[in-house]
Amino acid sequence: MAFNFDELTRKAKDVANKAADRTKDAAELVKLNVAIAGEQKEIDKNYRAIGEWFVSEYEGEIPDAVREAVEAVNASKAKIAELEASKPVKEEPSPEVEEAGKKCPICGAESDSKFCPQCGAPMGE
């Protein structure tokens, strides 16, 4: 039985072509799924806009069919406001500290710049 390189090469090319076709198909499927997801986001965004308009337009007259959903949204908004209010407040440095400047560790000169105006050394605190 003789070994046929041409036949082996042809089979390898066929396998490679099938793999390339499958890769192209998979890439096309991913593109389609991404496009579908993008359109779904657009639908969701528009539904949200409709819902926000509806709630603001009929604020005191919410129909029973959507009252529970509107109450859930309002409860979530209240919870968000509560959580925002409980965030720690970032302290701002006092003006006196900012005006004091930094002291040069080499010559003792004070300046607000990063380097000493007298000797050129990096400024300390």
N, CA, C and O atoms as a GROMACS GRO file, in nm:
protein
  500
    1MET      N    1   0.084  -0.117   0.000
    1MET     CA    2   0.000   0.000   0.000
    1MET      C    3   0.089   0.124   0.000
    1MET      O    4   0.171   0.143   0.090
    2ALA      N    5   0.073   0.206  -0.098
    2ALA     CA    6   0.156   0.324  -0.115
    2ALA      C    7   0.092   0.444  -0.045
    2ALA      O    8  -0.030   0.457  -0.039
    3PHE      N    9   0.178   0.528   0.006
    3PHE     CA   10   0.131   0.649   0.075
    3PHE      C   11   0.116   0.759  -0.029
    3PHE      O   12   0.211   0.788  -0.102
    4ASN      N   13  -0.002   0.822  -0.037
    4ASN     CA   14  -0.030   0.922  -0.139
    4ASN      C   15  -0.036   1.060  -0.074
    4ASN      O   16  -0.133   1.094  -0.005
    5PHE      N   17   0.069   1.140  -0.096
    5PHE     CA   18   0.075   1.275  -0.039
    5PHE      C   19  -0.033   1.367  -0.097
    5PHE      O   20  -0.086   1.452  -0.027
    6ASP      N   21  -0.064   1.349  -0.224
    6ASP     CA   22  -0.166   1.434  -0.288
    6ASP      C   23  -0.302   1.413  -0.221
    6ASP      O   24  -0.375   1.509  -0.196
    7GLU      N   25  -0.335   1.286  -0.194
    7GLU     CA   26  -0.462   1.256  -0.129
    7GLU      C   27  -0.465   1.313   0.012
    7GLU      O   28  -0.567   1.367   0.055
    8LEU      N   29  -0.355   1.302   0.084
    8LEU     CA   30  -0.345   1.356   0.220
    8LEU      C   31  -0.358   1.509   0.217
    8LEU      O   32  -0.426   1.566   0.302
    9THR      N   33  -0.295   1.573   0.123
    9THR     CA   34  -0.302   1.718   0.110
    9THR      C   35  -0.445   1.762   0.079
    9THR      O   36  -0.493   1.860   0.136
   10ARG      N   37  -0.512   1.690  -0.010
   10ARG     CA   38  -0.650   1.723  -0.047
   10ARG      C   39  -0.741   1.710   0.076
   10ARG      O   40  -0.826   1.796   0.099
   11LYS      N   41  -0.725   1.604   0.152
   11LYS     CA   42  -0.808   1.584   0.271
   11LYS      C   43  -0.780   1.692   0.376
   11LYS      O   44  -0.873   1.740   0.441
   12ALA      N   45  -0.656   1.729   0.393
   12ALA     CA   46  -0.620   1.834   0.489
   12ALA      C   47  -0.682   1.967   0.447
   12ALA      O   48  -0.731   2.042   0.532
   13LYS      N   49  -0.681   1.996   0.317
   13LYS     CA   50  -0.743   2.119   0.267
   13LYS      C   51  -0.894   2.117   0.290
   13LYS      O   52  -0.952   2.218   0.328
   14ASP      N   53  -0.956   2.002   0.267
   14ASP     CA   54  -1.100   1.990   0.289
   14ASP      C   55  -1.135   2.015   0.436
   14ASP      O   56  -1.231   2.086   0.466
   15VAL      N   57  -1.058   1.957   0.525
   15VAL     CA   58  -1.082   1.977   0.669
   15VAL      C   59  -1.060   2.123   0.705
   15VAL      O   60  -1.139   2.180   0.781
   16ALA      N   61  -0.956   2.184   0.652
   16ALA     CA   62  -0.928   2.325   0.681
   16ALA      C   63  -1.039   2.414   0.626
   16ALA      O   64  -1.079   2.510   0.692
   17ASN      N   65  -1.089   2.385   0.509
   17ASN     CA   66  -1.197   2.464   0.450
   17ASN      C   67  -1.325   2.452   0.532
   17ASN      O   68  -1.395   2.550   0.553
   18LYS      N   69  -1.355   2.329   0.578
   18LYS     CA   70  -1.474   2.309   0.661
   18LYS      C   71  -1.460   2.387   0.792
   18LYS      O   72  -1.556   2.447   0.839
   19ALA      N   73  -1.340   2.385   0.850
   19ALA     CA   74  -1.317   2.457   0.975
   19ALA      C   75  -1.331   2.608   0.953
   19ALA      O   76  -1.388   2.679   1.036
   20ALA      N   77  -1.280   2.656   0.841
   20ALA     CA   78  -1.291   2.799   0.809
   20ALA      C   79  -1.438   2.838   0.788
   20ALA      O   80  -1.482   2.943   0.834
   21ASP      N   81  -1.513   2.751   0.720
   21ASP     CA   82  -1.656   2.779   0.701
   21ASP      C   83  -1.730   2.784   0.834
   21ASP      O   84  -1.814   2.871   0.856
   22ARG      N   85  -1.698   2.691   0.922
   22ARG     CA   86  -1.762   2.690   1.054
   22ARG      C   87  -1.725   2.815   1.134
   22ARG      O   88  -1.809   2.871   1.204
   23THR      N   89  -1.602   2.858   1.123
   23THR     CA   90  -1.558   2.979   1.192
   23THR      C   91  -1.632   3.101   1.138
   23THR      O   92  -1.675   3.188   1.215
   24LYS      N   93  -1.647   3.108   1.006
   24LYS     CA   94  -1.721   3.218   0.945
   24LYS      C   95  -1.867   3.216   0.991
   24LYS      O   96  -1.924   3.320   1.023
   25ASP      N   97  -1.925   3.096   0.994
   25ASP     CA   98  -2.064   3.084   1.039
   25ASP      C   99  -2.078   3.129   1.184
   25ASP      O  100  -2.173   3.198   1.219
   26ALA      N  101  -1.982   3.088   1.268
   26ALA     CA  102  -1.987   3.127   1.409
   26ALA      C  103  -1.972   3.278   1.424
   26ALA      O  104  -2.041   3.340   1.506
   27ALA      N  105  -1.883   3.337   1.346
   27ALA     CA  106  -1.863   3.483   1.353
   27ALA      C  107  -1.989   3.555   1.308
   27ALA      O  108  -2.028   3.655   1.368
   28GLU      N  109  -2.053   3.505   1.204
   28GLU     CA  110  -2.177   3.566   1.155
   28GLU      C  111  -2.287   3.553   1.260
   28GLU      O  112  -2.366   3.646   1.280
   29LEU      N  113  -2.292   3.439   1.326
   29LEU     CA  114  -2.391   3.419   1.432
   29LEU      C  115  -2.368   3.516   1.547
   29LEU      O  116  -2.464   3.571   1.603
   30VAL      N  117  -2.242   3.538   1.584
   30VAL     CA  118  -2.211   3.634   1.690
   30VAL      C  119  -2.253   3.775   1.648
   30VAL      O  120  -2.311   3.848   1.728
   31LYS      N  121  -2.226   3.813   1.524
   31LYS     CA  122  -2.266   3.945   1.474
   31LYS      C  123  -2.417   3.962   1.481
   31LYS      O  124  -2.468   4.066   1.522
   32LEU      N  125  -2.490   3.857   1.440
   32LEU     CA  126  -2.636   3.864   1.444
   32LEU      C  127  -2.687   3.875   1.587
   32LEU      O  128  -2.779   3.952   1.615
   33ASN      N  129  -2.628   3.798   1.678
   33ASN     CA  130  -2.669   3.804   1.818
   33ASN      C  131  -2.641   3.940   1.880
   33ASN      O  132  -2.721   3.989   1.959
   34VAL      N  133  -2.529   4.000   1.844
   34VAL     CA  134  -2.496   4.134   1.895
   34VAL      C  135  -2.596   4.236   1.839
   34VAL      O  136  -2.640   4.325   1.911
   35ALA      N  137  -2.630   4.223   1.711
   35ALA     CA  138  -2.727   4.315   1.651
   35ALA      C  139  -2.864   4.300   1.717
   35ALA      O  140  -2.932   4.398   1.745
   36ILE      N  141  -2.904   4.176   1.742
   36ILE     CA  142  -3.032   4.150   1.808
   36ILE      C  143  -3.032   4.210   1.948
   36ILE      O  144  -3.129   4.273   1.990
   37ALA      N  145  -2.922   4.190   2.022
   37ALA     CA  146  -2.912   4.246   2.158
   37ALA      C  147  -2.918   4.398   2.155
   37ALA      O  148  -2.979   4.460   2.243
   38GLY      N  149  -2.856   4.460   2.056
   38GLY     CA  150  -2.860   4.605   2.042
   38GLY      C  151  -3.001   4.655   2.017
   38GLY      O  152  -3.044   4.755   2.074
   39GLU      N  153  -3.073   4.584   1.930
   39GLU     CA  154  -3.211   4.623   1.903
   39GLU      C  155  -3.298   4.602   2.028
   39GLU      O  156  -3.388   4.682   2.054
   40GLN      N  157  -3.271   4.496   2.103
   40GLN     CA  158  -3.347   4.472   2.226
   40GLN      C  159  -3.323   4.584   2.327
   40GLN      O  160  -3.415   4.626   2.398
   41LYS      N  161  -3.199   4.633   2.334
   41LYS     CA  162  -3.169   4.746   2.422
   41LYS      C  163  -3.246   4.870   2.380
   41LYS      O  164  -3.296   4.944   2.464
   42GLU      N  165  -3.257   4.892   2.248
   42GLU     CA  166  -3.334   5.005   2.197
   42GLU      C  167  -3.481   4.992   2.237
   42GLU      O  168  -3.543   5.090   2.279
   43ILE      N  169  -3.536   4.872   2.224
   43ILE     CA  170  -3.676   4.848   2.263
   43ILE      C  171  -3.692   4.878   2.411
   43ILE      O  172  -3.786   4.947   2.452
   44ASP      N  173  -3.601   4.823   2.493
   44ASP     CA  174  -3.608   4.845   2.638
   44ASP      C  175  -3.600   4.994   2.672
   44ASP      O  176  -3.673   5.043   2.758
   45LYS      N  177  -3.510   5.065   2.604
   45LYS     CA  178  -3.494   5.208   2.627
   45LYS      C  179  -3.624   5.283   2.594
   45LYS      O  180  -3.666   5.371   2.668
   46ASN      N  181  -3.685   5.245   2.482
   46ASN     CA  182  -3.809   5.311   2.442
   46ASN      C  183  -3.925   5.276   2.535
   46ASN      O  184  -4.007   5.361   2.567
   47TYR      N  185  -3.933   5.151   2.577
   47TYR     CA  186  -4.035   5.114   2.675
   47TYR      C  187  -4.016   5.192   2.804
   47TYR      O  188  -4.113   5.236   2.866
   48ARG      N  189  -3.893   5.208   2.844
   48ARG     CA  190  -3.865   5.284   2.966
   48ARG      C  191  -3.912   5.429   2.950
   48ARG      O  192  -3.973   5.485   3.041
   49ALA      N  193  -3.883   5.488   2.834
   49ALA     CA  194  -3.926   5.626   2.810
   49ALA      C  195  -4.079   5.636   2.812
   49ALA      O  196  -4.135   5.732   2.866
   50ILE      N  197  -4.145   5.538   2.753
   50ILE     CA  198  -4.292   5.536   2.754
   50ILE      C  199  -4.342   5.527   2.898
   50ILE      O  200  -4.433   5.600   2.938
   51GLY      N  201  -4.281   5.437   2.975
   51GLY     CA  202  -4.323   5.420   3.114
   51GLY      C  203  -4.299   5.545   3.197
   51GLY      O  204  -4.385   5.583   3.277
   52GLU      N  205  -4.185   5.609   3.180
   52GLU     CA  206  -4.156   5.731   3.255
   52GLU      C  207  -4.254   5.841   3.217
   52GLU      O  208  -4.300   5.916   3.303
   53TRP      N  209  -4.286   5.852   3.088
   53TRP     CA  210  -4.384   5.952   3.044
   53TRP      C  211  -4.520   5.922   3.106
   53TRP      O  212  -4.586   6.011   3.157
   54PHE      N  213  -4.560   5.796   3.100
   54PHE     CA  214  -4.691   5.757   3.151
   54PHE      C  215  -4.705   5.791   3.299
   54PHE      O  216  -4.805   5.848   3.342
   55VAL      N  217  -4.603   5.754   3.378
   55VAL     CA  218  -4.608   5.778   3.522
   55VAL      C  219  -4.612   5.928   3.551
   55VAL      O  220  -4.687   5.971   3.639
   56SER      N  221  -4.534   6.007   3.478
   56SER     CA  222  -4.535   6.151   3.503
   56SER      C  223  -4.665   6.216   3.455
   56SER      O  224  -4.713   6.311   3.516
   57GLU      N  225  -4.720   6.166   3.347
   57GLU     CA  226  -4.843   6.222   3.291
   57GLU      C  227  -4.966   6.191   3.378
   57GLU      O  228  -5.054   6.276   3.395
   58TYR      N  229  -4.970   6.071   3.433
   58TYR     CA  230  -5.084   6.027   3.512
   58TYR      C  231  -5.047   6.008   3.659
   58TYR      O  232  -5.092   5.913   3.724
   59GLU      N  233  -4.965   6.098   3.710
   59GLU     CA  234  -4.907   6.085   3.843
   59GLU      C  235  -5.010   6.050   3.951
   59GLU      O  236  -4.987   5.956   4.028
   60GLY      N  237  -5.120   6.121   3.959
   60GLY     CA  238  -5.217   6.095   4.065
   60GLY      C  239  -5.324   5.995   4.026
   60GLY      O  240  -5.406   5.957   4.110
   61GLU      N  241  -5.324   5.950   3.901
   61GLU     CA  242  -5.431   5.865   3.851
   61GLU      C  243  -5.378   5.734   3.794
   61GLU      O  244  -5.423   5.692   3.687
   62ILE      N  245  -5.283   5.670   3.860
   62ILE     CA  246  -5.222   5.548   3.808
   62ILE      C  247  -5.328   5.437   3.808
   62ILE      O  248  -5.389   5.410   3.911
   63PRO      N  249  -5.349   5.372   3.694
   63PRO     CA  250  -5.445   5.262   3.688
   63PRO      C  251  -5.401   5.144   3.775
   63PRO      O  252  -5.282   5.123   3.797
   64ASP      N  253  -5.498   5.069   3.824
   64ASP     CA  254  -5.468   4.955   3.911
   64ASP      C  255  -5.378   4.853   3.842
   64ASP      O  256  -5.300   4.785   3.909
   65ALA      N  257  -5.387   4.841   3.710
   65ALA     CA  258  -5.309   4.741   3.636
   65ALA      C  259  -5.159   4.763   3.649
   65ALA      O  260  -5.081   4.668   3.640
   66VAL      N  261  -5.116   4.889   3.670
   66VAL     CA  262  -4.973   4.917   3.680
   66VAL      C  263  -4.934   4.978   3.814
   66VAL      O  264  -4.818   5.012   3.836
   67ARG      N  265  -5.030   4.992   3.903
   67ARG     CA  266  -5.004   5.057   4.031
   67ARG      C  267  -4.892   4.987   4.109
   67ARG      O  268  -4.805   5.054   4.165
   68GLU      N  269  -4.892   4.855   4.112
   68GLU     CA  270  -4.791   4.780   4.187
   68GLU      C  271  -4.651   4.805   4.130
   68GLU      O  272  -4.555   4.822   4.206
   69ALA      N  273  -4.639   4.807   3.998
   69ALA     CA  274  -4.509   4.831   3.935
   69ALA      C  275  -4.461   4.973   3.964
   69ALA      O  276  -4.343   4.993   3.992
   70VAL      N  277  -4.550   5.070   3.958
   70VAL     CA  278  -4.514   5.210   3.986
   70VAL      C  279  -4.471   5.224   4.132
   70VAL      O  280  -4.375   5.295   4.161
   71GLU      N  281  -4.541   5.157   4.223
   71GLU     CA  282  -4.504   5.162   4.365
   71GLU      C  283  -4.367   5.098   4.387
   71GLU      O  284  -4.289   5.147   4.469
   72ALA      N  285  -4.338   4.990   4.314
   72ALA     CA  286  -4.206   4.925   4.326
   72ALA      C  287  -4.096   5.019   4.277
   72ALA      O  288  -3.989   5.026   4.339
   73VAL      N  289  -4.121   5.089   4.167
   73VAL     CA  290  -4.022   5.185   4.116
   73VAL      C  291  -4.001   5.297   4.217
   73VAL      O  292  -3.888   5.335   4.244
   74ASN      N  293  -4.110   5.350   4.272
   74ASN     CA  294  -4.098   5.458   4.371
   74ASN      C  295  -4.024   5.411   4.496
   74ASN      O  296  -3.946   5.486   4.553
   75ALA      N  297  -4.048   5.286   4.538
   75ALA     CA  298  -3.977   5.231   4.654
   75ALA      C  299  -3.827   5.220   4.623
   75ALA      O  300  -3.744   5.249   4.709
   76SER      N  301  -3.794   5.178   4.503
   76SER     CA  302  -3.653   5.168   4.464
   76SER      C  303  -3.587   5.305   4.460
   76SER      O  304  -3.473   5.320   4.502
   77LYS      N  305  -3.659   5.406   4.408
   77LYS     CA  306  -3.604   5.542   4.405
   77LYS      C  307  -3.579   5.593   4.547
   77LYS      O  308  -3.478   5.658   4.573
   78ALA      N  309  -3.672   5.563   4.638
   78ALA     CA  310  -3.653   5.605   4.778
   78ALA      C  311  -3.533   5.535   4.840
   78ALA      O  312  -3.457   5.596   4.914
   79LYS      N  313  -3.516   5.406   4.809
   79LYS     CA  314  -3.402   5.331   4.862
   79LYS      C  315  -3.270   5.387   4.807
   79LYS      O  316  -3.172   5.398   4.881
   80ILE      N  317  -3.269   5.423   4.679
   80ILE     CA  318  -3.148   5.483   4.619
   80ILE      C  319  -3.116   5.614   4.688
   80ILE      O  320  -3.000   5.639   4.721
   81ALA      N  321  -3.216   5.697   4.711
   81ALA     CA  322  -3.193   5.825   4.780
   81ALA      C  323  -3.138   5.802   4.920
   81ALA      O  324  -3.049   5.873   4.965
   82GLU      N  325  -3.192   5.701   4.989
   82GLU     CA  326  -3.144   5.667   5.123
   82GLU      C  327  -2.998   5.621   5.120
   82GLU      O  328  -2.917   5.662   5.203
   83LEU      N  329  -2.966   5.537   5.024
   83LEU     CA  330  -2.828   5.487   5.010
   83LEU      C  331  -2.733   5.600   4.973
   83LEU      O  332  -2.622   5.607   5.025
   84GLU      N  333  -2.775   5.689   4.883
   84GLU     CA  334  -2.692   5.804   4.846
   84GLU      C  335  -2.663   5.891   4.968
   84GLU      O  336  -2.552   5.939   4.986
   85ALA      N  337  -2.767   5.910   5.050
   85ALA     CA  338  -2.750   5.994   5.169
   85ALA      C  339  -2.658   5.930   5.272
   85ALA      O  340  -2.598   6.000   5.353
   86SER      N  341  -2.647   5.798   5.270
   86SER     CA  342  -2.564   5.730   5.370
   86SER      C  343  -2.418   5.717   5.326
   86SER      O  344  -2.336   5.665   5.401
   87LYS      N  345  -2.385   5.763   5.205
   87LYS     CA  346  -2.246   5.758   5.159
   87LYS      C  347  -2.161   5.847   5.249
   87LYS      O  348  -2.206   5.954   5.290
   88PRO      N  349  -2.038   5.804   5.280
   88PRO     CA  350  -1.952   5.890   5.360
   88PRO      C  351  -1.917   6.017   5.284
   88PRO      O  352  -1.895   6.016   5.163
   89VAL      N  353  -1.912   6.126   5.358
   89VAL     CA  354  -1.881   6.255   5.298
   89VAL      C  355  -1.730   6.268   5.289
   89VAL      O  356  -1.658   6.248   5.387
   90LYS      N  357  -1.683   6.302   5.172
   90LYS     CA  358  -1.540   6.322   5.152
   90LYS      C  359  -1.503   6.456   5.211
   90LYS      O  360  -1.557   6.560   5.173
   91GLU      N  361  -1.410   6.452   5.304
   91GLU     CA  362  -1.369   6.577   5.369
   91GLU      C  363  -1.277   6.656   5.279
   91GLU      O  364  -1.182   6.603   5.222
   92GLU      N  365  -1.306   6.784   5.268
   92GLU     CA  366  -1.222   6.875   5.193
   92GLU      C  367  -1.114   6.927   5.287
   92GLU      O  368  -1.142   6.954   5.404
   93PRO      N  369  -0.990   6.942   5.238
   93PRO     CA  370  -0.886   6.998   5.324
   93PRO      C  371  -0.920   7.142   5.363
   93PRO      O  372  -0.976   7.218   5.284
   94SER      N  373  -0.886   7.175   5.484
   94SER     CA  374  -0.916   7.311   5.530
   94SER      C  375  -0.831   7.412   5.455
   94SER      O  376  -0.718   7.380   5.416
   95PRO      N  377  -0.882   7.533   5.436
   95PRO     CA  378  -0.807   7.636   5.361
   95PRO      C  379  -0.673   7.670   5.425
   95PRO      O  380  -0.578   7.704   5.355
   96GLU      N  381  -0.665   7.661   5.558
   96GLU     CA  382  -0.538   7.695   5.622
   96GLU      C  383  -0.428   7.598   5.583
   96GLU      O  384  -0.312   7.638   5.566
   97VAL      N  385  -0.463   7.470   5.567
   97VAL     CA  386  -0.363   7.370   5.530
   97VAL      C  387  -0.313   7.396   5.388
   97VAL      O  388  -0.194   7.385   5.361
   98GLU      N  389  -0.406   7.430   5.299
   98GLU     CA  390  -0.366   7.456   5.160
   98GLU      C  391  -0.277   7.579   5.150
   98GLU      O  392  -0.183   7.580   5.071
   99GLU      N  393  -0.305   7.681   5.228
   99GLU     CA  394  -0.229   7.805   5.220
   99GLU      C  395  -0.091   7.793   5.284
   99GLU      O  396  -0.001   7.869   5.250
  100ALA      N  397  -0.074   7.698   5.375
  100ALA     CA  398   0.052   7.685   5.448
  100ALA      C  399   0.167   7.649   5.355
  100ALA      O  400   0.280   7.692   5.379
  101GLY      N  401   0.141   7.573   5.252
  101GLY     CA  402   0.247   7.536   5.159
  101GLY      C  403   0.328   7.419   5.211
  101GLY      O  404   0.297   7.361   5.315
  102LYS      N  405   0.432   7.387   5.138
  102LYS     CA  406   0.519   7.275   5.174
  102LYS      C  407   0.654   7.331   5.215
  102LYS      O  408   0.694   7.441   5.176
  103LYS      N  409   0.723   7.252   5.293
  103LYS     CA  410   0.854   7.295   5.343
  103LYS      C  411   0.962   7.211   5.277
  103LYS      O  412   0.952   7.089   5.271
  104CYS      N  413   1.065   7.276   5.229
  104CYS     CA  414   1.177   7.208   5.165
  104CYS      C  415   1.256   7.132   5.271
  104CYS      O  416   1.293   7.189   5.374
  105PRO      N  417   1.283   7.004   5.248
  105PRO     CA  418   1.359   6.926   5.346
  105PRO      C  419   1.508   6.962   5.348
  105PRO      O  420   1.579   6.928   5.442
  106ILE      N  421   1.554   7.031   5.245
  106ILE     CA  422   1.696   7.065   5.236
  106ILE      C  423   1.724   7.201   5.301
  106ILE      O  424   1.804   7.212   5.394
  107CYS      N  425   1.657   7.306   5.251
  107CYS     CA  426   1.691   7.440   5.299
  107CYS      C  427   1.582   7.502   5.387
  107CYS      O  428   1.605   7.607   5.447
  108GLY      N  429   1.465   7.438   5.397
  108GLY     CA  430   1.360   7.488   5.484
  108GLY      C  431   1.271   7.593   5.424
  108GLY      O  432   1.182   7.644   5.493
  109ALA      N  433   1.291   7.629   5.298
  109ALA     CA  434   1.206   7.730   5.234
  109ALA      C  435   1.065   7.675   5.217
  109ALA      O  436   1.046   7.554   5.198
  110GLU      N  437   0.964   7.764   5.223
  110GLU     CA  438   0.825   7.723   5.204
  110GLU      C  439   0.776   7.769   5.068
  110GLU      O  440   0.806   7.880   5.023
  111SER      N  441   0.698   7.679   5.003
  111SER     CA  442   0.642   7.710   4.871
  111SER      C  443   0.529   7.614   4.841
  111SER      O  444   0.524   7.504   4.898
  112ASP      N  445   0.439   7.652   4.753
  112ASP     CA  446   0.332   7.564   4.710
  112ASP      C  447   0.372   7.481   4.588
  112ASP      O  448   0.297   7.393   4.547
  113SER      N  449   0.487   7.506   4.530
  113SER     CA  450   0.528   7.433   4.412
  113SER      C  451   0.586   7.297   4.449
  113SER      O  452   0.611   7.269   4.566
  114LYS      N  453   0.608   7.213   4.349
  114LYS     CA  454   0.660   7.078   4.372
  114LYS      C  455   0.809   7.079   4.403
  114LYS      O  456   0.860   6.988   4.468
  115PHE      N  457   0.880   7.183   4.357
  115PHE     CA  458   1.023   7.192   4.379
  115PHE      C  459   1.057   7.323   4.450
  115PHE      O  460   0.990   7.425   4.430
  116CYS      N  461   1.158   7.319   4.532
  116CYS     CA  462   1.200   7.436   4.610
  116CYS      C  463   1.248   7.546   4.516
  116CYS      O  464   1.332   7.522   4.430
  117PRO      N  465   1.196   7.668   4.533
  117PRO     CA  466   1.240   7.778   4.447
  117PRO      C  467   1.383   7.821   4.477
  117PRO      O  468   1.445   7.888   4.394
  118GLN      N  469   1.438   7.784   4.595
  118GLN     CA  470   1.574   7.827   4.631
  118GLN      C  471   1.679   7.724   4.590
  118GLN      O  472   1.780   7.759   4.529
  119CYS      N  473   1.655   7.595   4.624
  119CYS     CA  474   1.760   7.497   4.596
  119CYS      C  475   1.720   7.394   4.491
  119CYS      O  476   1.804   7.317   4.446
  120GLY      N  477   1.592   7.390   4.452
  120GLY     CA  478   1.547   7.298   4.346
  120GLY      C  479   1.512   7.159   4.395
  120GLY      O  480   1.477   7.073   4.315
  121ALA      N  481   1.522   7.133   4.527
  121ALA     CA  482   1.491   7.000   4.580
  121ALA      C  483   1.340   6.976   4.576
  121ALA      O  484   1.263   7.072   4.579
  122PRO      N  485   1.296   6.849   4.569
  122PRO     CA  486   1.154   6.820   4.578
  122PRO      C  487   1.100   6.866   4.713
  122PRO      O  488   1.164   6.846   4.816
  123MET      N  489   0.983   6.928   4.712
  123MET     CA  490   0.925   6.981   4.835
  123MET      C  491   0.865   6.870   4.919
  123MET      O  492   0.808   6.775   4.865
  124GLY      N  493   0.878   6.881   5.049
  124GLY     CA  494   0.815   6.789   5.145
  124GLY      C  495   0.680   6.842   5.182
  124GLY      O  496   0.626   6.930   5.115
  125GLU      N  497   0.624   6.788   5.288
  125GLU     CA  498   0.491   6.829   5.334
  125GLU      C  499   0.500   6.940   5.434
  125GLU      O  500   0.398   6.987   5.483
   0.00000   0.00000   0.00000
